[in-house]
Amino acid sequence: MAFKLCVTVIAAVYAMQLICHADKDYGDSNETSLEESDYEGSCLYPVLHTLDNKTLAINCTANCNDGDTKIINETIPCVNMTTPPLNYSLDVNYTCTVGTCDNGTCPSNGTKVLCWL
């Protein structure tokens, strides 16, 4: 009985593939589909991580793939200062003085948090 059910299910799946034309090749696998994103014009900014699973922008500017530098959103939390001074070591914890980006600068709000790269 179970064998007949299994054969019936396999036959039904095969029939659905034939009906829906699942066997057709719709393009080269190297082609970019419409669902894929184009990151060519993207702008990235470096961050430090905090204990509450948030990030702080190291600089309130972003480096773009085209070589341009842009000011990031003025509501982004940022690092005003680190103790010890930031040297980009992966194995160092820092005490970060937090601020909020304001026209490409990071004025402090007086809050200090533990942070790391």
MOKA-V240505 format. One record per residue. RES is the residue in one small letter. SS is DSSP state (H for helix, E for strand, L for the rest). PHI is phi in radians with two decimals (999 if undefined). Layout:
# MOKA-V240505
res:RES ss:SS phi:PHI
res:RES ss:SS phi:PHI
This chain:
# MOKA-V240505
res:m ss:L phi:999
res:a ss:H phi:-1.14
res:f ss:H phi:-1.11
res:k ss:H phi:-1.10
res:l ss:H phi:-1.13
res:c ss:H phi:-1.10
res:v ss:H phi:-1.11
res:t ss:H phi:-1.12
res:v ss:H phi:-1.13
res:i ss:H phi:-1.10
res:a ss:H phi:-1.12
res:a ss:H phi:-1.15
res:v ss:H phi:-1.12
res:y ss:H phi:-1.08
res:a ss:H phi:-1.11
res:m ss:H phi:-1.13
res:q ss:H phi:-1.11
res:l ss:H phi:-1.16
res:i ss:H phi:-1.15
res:c ss:L phi:-1.53
res:h ss:L phi:1.03
res:a ss:L phi:-1.24
res:d ss:L phi:-1.48
res:k ss:L phi:-1.37
res:d ss:L phi:-1.64
res:y ss:L phi:-1.70
res:g ss:L phi:2.48
res:d ss:L phi:-1.26
res:s ss:L phi:-1.18
res:n ss:L phi:-1.48
res:e ss:L phi:-1.25
res:t ss:L phi:-1.46
res:s ss:L phi:-1.42
res:l ss:L phi:-1.18
res:e ss:L phi:-1.35
res:e ss:L phi:-1.33
res:s ss:L phi:-1.60
res:d ss:L phi:-1.78
res:y ss:L phi:-1.71
res:e ss:L phi:-1.07
res:g ss:L phi:-1.69
res:s ss:L phi:-1.37
res:c ss:E phi:-2.18
res:l ss:E phi:-2.07
res:y ss:L phi:-2.29
res:p ss:L phi:-1.28
res:v ss:E phi:-2.37
res:l ss:E phi:-1.94
res:h ss:E phi:-1.71
res:t ss:E phi:-2.15
res:l ss:L phi:-1.08
res:d ss:L phi:-1.52
res:n ss:L phi:1.08
res:k ss:L phi:-2.02
res:t ss:E phi:-2.19
res:l ss:E phi:-2.14
res:a ss:E phi:-1.15
res:i ss:L phi:-1.29
res:n ss:L phi:-2.40
res:c ss:L phi:-1.51
res:t ss:E phi:-2.26
res:a ss:E phi:-2.05
res:n ss:E phi:-1.63
res:c ss:E phi:-1.69
res:n ss:L phi:-1.08
res:d ss:L phi:-1.49
res:g ss:L phi:1.59
res:d ss:L phi:-1.40
res:t ss:E phi:-2.09
res:k ss:E phi:-2.14
res:i ss:E phi:-1.35
res:i ss:L phi:-1.50
res:n ss:L phi:-0.86
res:e ss:L phi:-1.33
res:t ss:L phi:-1.84
res:i ss:L phi:-1.33
res:p ss:E phi:-1.15
res:c ss:E phi:-2.47
res:v ss:E phi:-1.74
res:n ss:E phi:-1.44
res:m ss:E phi:-2.81
res:t ss:E phi:-2.16
res:t ss:E phi:-2.21
res:p ss:L phi:-1.16
res:p ss:L phi:-0.98
res:l ss:L phi:-1.11
res:n ss:L phi:-2.15
res:y ss:L phi:1.08
res:s ss:L phi:-1.44
res:l ss:L phi:-1.32
res:d ss:L phi:-1.79
res:v ss:L phi:-2.05
res:n ss:L phi:-1.67
res:y ss:E phi:-2.08
res:t ss:E phi:-1.74
res:c ss:E phi:-1.78
res:t ss:E phi:-1.52
res:v ss:E phi:-1.60
res:g ss:E phi:-2.56
res:t ss:E phi:-2.26
res:c ss:E phi:-0.96
res:d ss:E phi:-2.50
res:n ss:L phi:0.95
res:g ss:L phi:1.52
res:t ss:E phi:-2.08
res:c ss:E phi:-2.25
res:p ss:E phi:-1.18
res:s ss:E phi:-1.24
res:n ss:E phi:-1.86
res:g ss:E phi:1.55
res:t ss:E phi:-1.40
res:k ss:E phi:-2.12
res:v ss:E phi:-2.39
res:l ss:E phi:-1.32
res:c ss:E phi:-2.57
res:w ss:E phi:-2.74
res:l ss:L phi:-1.29
